[in-house]
Amino acid sequence: MAPNNPIAIIYHGHECQYGLNNGMTILSLTSFYFTVFPMQAVNGLLGRLRFVEGLKSQVDVSYTKFLLRVNRAEEQVKANGTWDGPHPWLNLFVSKSDVVNFDRTVFKTLLKDGVGGPMLIYPLLRSKWDDRTSVVLPEGEIFYIVALLRFVPNGPSVEKSVAQNREIVNWCIKVGLDFKLYLPHYQSKEDWERHFGNRWSRFVERKASFDPMAILAPGQNIFRRDPSNIIIRREF
């Protein structure tokens, strides 16, 4: 990034009526460029979308300011006093094949009144993830990260939010959605086995190979230490 050839970013926010309780769906498009903004390419993308034309907004910022955009949101949250409060967030990976059903039941029914914060949905490609890691993803090639970023005051609203998160997860399990929790906190062997699916055996073998004395157990309650404290129990 030479001073005479700076990288800048154009940031588009497209908003359209969500059709439910005056909610809004916001689609953000970011375009990186060096010296000349690629207006033709961006217009080509926008031309394929349906949105309320009058609600389109455009901001041209530097690369650094774009990277620090979350800091501005953090400052706003700190200013209104909710930064230090509870954050009962829920993050899920939902397969493209089930996202319409998820939208119909979760967004338009269970969360019809919002979550007291932003709800983010981003599409991701499964093939872009390193298959050698222990992260567990939906089976479909295209899946969405769904982030419910709640900011709630102390009190009954916290318990209500946690209960609602649990209701969403239980519904996904009940109807058999192709989904995975991001950073899950399960409490039983059965839940962890379901989470890892056909990767469970590999995960157990890795634990036995790299932490045979279960020094890091119980941790997230996935494994427990053998009474002899020599090697973890391979069956769990």
Secondary structure, DSSP 8 states (H G I E B T S, - for coil): --TTS--EEEEEEEEEE-SSTT-EEEEEEEEEESSS--HHHHHHHHTT----GGG-EEEEEEHHHHHTHHHHHHHHHHHTT-TTS----EEEEEEGGGHHHHIIIIIIIITTT--SS-EEEEEEEGGGS-TTSS----SSSEEEEEEE-----SSHHHHHHHHHHHHHHHHHHHHT-SEEESS----SHHHHHHHHGGGHHHHHHHHHHH-TT-TT-STTTT----TTSSS--TT-
